[in-house]
Amino acid sequence: MPEVAIEEARRFMEESLQSVGTPAQQAKDHAALLLHADMTGHFSHGLNRLELYINDIRSGATDAKAQPVVLKQKGATAWVDGCDGLGATVGNFCMDLAIKKAKEVGVGWVAAKRCNHFGMAGWWAEKAKSEGLIGMAFTNTSPILVPTRAKQSALGTNPLAMSAPAKNGDFLSVDMASTAVAVGKIEVQIHKGEPIPDGWALGPDGKPTNDAQVAFKTGRLLPLGGFEQTSGYKGYGLSAMVEAFCSGLSGSNSTHNIRSWALKSDEGSPNLGQCFVAIDPECFAPCFGERMADCLQHWRNMEPVDPSLPVLAPGDKERINEEKTKKKGTITYAPNQILHCNELAKKLNIKPIQVL
Ligand SMILES: NC(=O)c1ccc[n+]([C@@H]2O[C@H](COP(=O)([O-])OP(=O)(O)OC[C@H]3O[C@@H](n4cnc5c(N)ncnc54)[C@H](O)[C@@H]3O)[C@@H](O)[C@H]2O)c1
């Protein structure tokens, strides 16, 4: 499998973005977001998505030079216009503002309209965690989630993320789509030529499918929990909650009005809604970090059913992957990913990605 040095992957992402007019700082911020996905093992949200962002910049759906503006603010809250800027530009602006407010008044709650795809929701929640705060981040997406009992999609994979600091640098990080799986997991099954498990998706006839290609083309994912019998309505409920925080508060498109996100799409701004929250735990009972550390350690020390599969705390998988990647100094990409990058490099007239 091809190995690429971390800094080379970063260089490739930054140069690709800059080649279509993204200013250096915005390209650097967006590359950091994508690189984090690859380093934590969420390959669907890293280099794999680069061309989609490039396409959005080229088609004018994303204004890579745009800077968000505050439309209204009061105490802990702010309403922001993302101005169709890059995901990382708007994410940094909004979470920095939420952090500032949390440090001043205990809580910061920022909702933004006219946003673009912001990658892993957890990246944004962890930004607040790194400042000693609890962070939360939410976004709506293109419609792909079939509400319980419906035949067609209306909500999105609408992810929710929450991260909290614990003593001695430990942390909790919950970061998940509100569908049974993120679309990227279906793409992975297609690449492997394998079927998808029960409870992931419906086919065009509204009946469950195990065919990854059919599921991907049809775009009707079941909510987290699957069918009604297995409490899929709870995932539907979580997706609806994200919708309220994102389009409800910001005035962006509701998910059922958002265009699809695909290569060659030229349907203009998706006008996504996003929401960023920071909370200062110091405003509540003393010793939050100690209690979080105690919970995390208690869960990890539980006896596993299978001794080769230790109990994890939410966020451990990503943390462990990131530590391993940093130690190795390289990222292992699928051969197809490198081929795509070489084609992209030709189109953008930049240096191809160097494989070790
Ligand atoms: N921007 C968007 O439009 C968008 C949409 C959907 C998903 N996403 C992102 O895609 C990424 C993947 O989402 P997903 O739903 O496939 O995540 P996932 O199913 O891989 O993980 C979900 C959560 O479960 C935790 N987890 C995994 N295995 C665990 C275990 N054995 N024990 C305890 N906790 C465990 C993970 O640490 C994570 O917090 C996320 O970063 C999400 O934000 C983004």
The ligand as an SDF file (V2000), in Angstrom:
LIG
                    3D

 44 48  0  0  0  0  0  0  0  0999 V2000
  -19.6180   17.2190    7.4010 N   0  0  0  0  0  0  0  0  0  0  0  0
  -20.5390   16.3350    7.0960 C   0  0  0  0  0  0  0  0  0  0  0  0
  -21.4210   16.6120    6.3140 O   0  0  0  0  0  0  0  0  0  0  0  0
  -20.4950   14.9610    7.7170 C   0  0  0  0  0  0  0  0  0  0  0  0
  -21.6000   14.1250    7.5710 C   0  0  0  0  0  0  0  0  0  0  0  0
  -21.5650   12.8700    8.1660 C   0  0  0  0  0  0  0  0  0  0  0  0
  -20.4560   12.4580    8.8740 C   0  0  0  0  0  0  0  0  0  0  0  0
  -19.3880   13.3060    8.9920 N   0  0  0  0  0  0  0  0  0  0  0  0
  -18.2010   12.8930    9.7250 C   0  0  0  0  0  0  0  0  0  0  0  0
  -17.8460   11.5710    9.3760 O   0  0  0  0  0  0  0  0  0  0  0  0
  -17.0890   11.0070   10.4220 C   0  0  0  0  0  0  0  0  0  0  0  0
  -17.5110    9.5760   10.5980 C   0  0  0  0  0  0  0  0  0  0  0  0
  -18.8290    9.4970   11.1160 O   0  0  0  0  0  0  0  0  0  0  0  0
  -19.4090    8.0630   11.5740 P   0  0  0  0  0  0  0  0  0  0  0  0
  -20.7780    8.2510   12.0700 O   0  0  0  0  0  0  0  0  0  0  0  0
  -19.1640    7.0850   10.4840 O   0  0  0  0  0  0  0  0  0  0  0  0
  -18.4180    7.7390   12.7810 O   0  0  0  0  0  0  0  0  0  0  0  0
  -18.0490    6.3180   13.4360 P   0  0  0  0  0  0  0  0  0  0  0  0
  -19.2360    5.4080   13.3710 O   0  0  0  0  0  0  0  0  0  0  0  0
  -16.7800    5.8210   12.8510 O   0  0  0  0  0  0  0  0  0  0  0  0
  -17.7640    6.7390   14.9410 O   0  0  0  0  0  0  0  0  0  0  0  0
  -18.7530    7.3650   15.7220 C   0  0  0  0  0  0  0  0  0  0  0  0
  -18.2680    7.5830   17.1280 C   0  0  0  0  0  0  0  0  0  0  0  0
  -18.1840    6.3120   17.7730 O   0  0  0  0  0  0  0  0  0  0  0  0
  -16.9310    6.1770   18.4310 C   0  0  0  0  0  0  0  0  0  0  0  0
  -16.6030    4.7520   18.4410 N   0  0  0  0  0  0  0  0  0  0  0  0
  -16.2990    3.9660   17.3910 C   0  0  0  0  0  0  0  0  0  0  0  0
  -16.0760    2.7010   17.8000 N   0  0  0  0  0  0  0  0  0  0  0  0
  -16.2470    2.7090   19.1420 C   0  0  0  0  0  0  0  0  0  0  0  0
  -16.1650    1.7050   20.1530 C   0  0  0  0  0  0  0  0  0  0  0  0
  -15.8690    0.4250   19.8860 N   0  0  0  0  0  0  0  0  0  0  0  0
  -16.4070    2.0630   21.4340 N   0  0  0  0  0  0  0  0  0  0  0  0
  -16.7000    3.3520   21.7590 C   0  0  0  0  0  0  0  0  0  0  0  0
  -16.8050    4.3360   20.8530 N   0  0  0  0  0  0  0  0  0  0  0  0
  -16.5820    4.0060   19.5550 C   0  0  0  0  0  0  0  0  0  0  0  0
  -15.9770    7.0190   17.6520 C   0  0  0  0  0  0  0  0  0  0  0  0
  -14.8740    7.3830   18.4710 O   0  0  0  0  0  0  0  0  0  0  0  0
  -16.8790    8.2090   17.2830 C   0  0  0  0  0  0  0  0  0  0  0  0
  -16.9370    9.1250   18.3490 O   0  0  0  0  0  0  0  0  0  0  0  0
  -17.3120   11.9170   11.6280 C   0  0  0  0  0  0  0  0  0  0  0  0
  -16.1470   12.6780   11.8420 O   0  0  0  0  0  0  0  0  0  0  0  0
  -18.4470   12.8270   11.2010 C   0  0  0  0  0  0  0  0  0  0  0  0
  -18.4140   14.1340   11.7800 O   0  0  0  0  0  0  0  0  0  0  0  0
  -19.3920   14.5470    8.4380 C   0  0  0  0  0  0  0  0  0  0  0  0
  1  2  1  0
  2  3  2  0
  2  4  1  0
  4  5  1  0
  4 44  2  0
  5  6  2  0
  6  7  1  0
  7  8  2  0
  8  9  1  0
  8 44  1  0
  9 10  1  0
  9 42  1  0
 10 11  1  0
 11 12  1  0
 11 40  1  0
 12 13  1  0
 13 14  1  0
 14 15  2  0
 14 16  1  0
 14 17  1  0
 17 18  1  0
 18 19  2  0
 18 20  1  0
 18 21  1  0
 21 22  1  0
 22 23  1  0
 23 24  1  0
 23 38  1  0
 24 25  1  0
 25 26  1  0
 25 36  1  0
 26 27  1  0
 26 35  1  0
 27 28  2  0
 28 29  1  0
 29 30  1  0
 29 35  2  0
 30 31  1  0
 30 32  2  0
 32 33  1  0
 33 34  2  0
 34 35  1  0
 36 37  1  0
 36 38  1  0
 38 39  1  0
 40 41  1  0
 40 42  1  0
 42 43  1  0
M  CHG  2   8   1  16  -1
M  END
$$$$
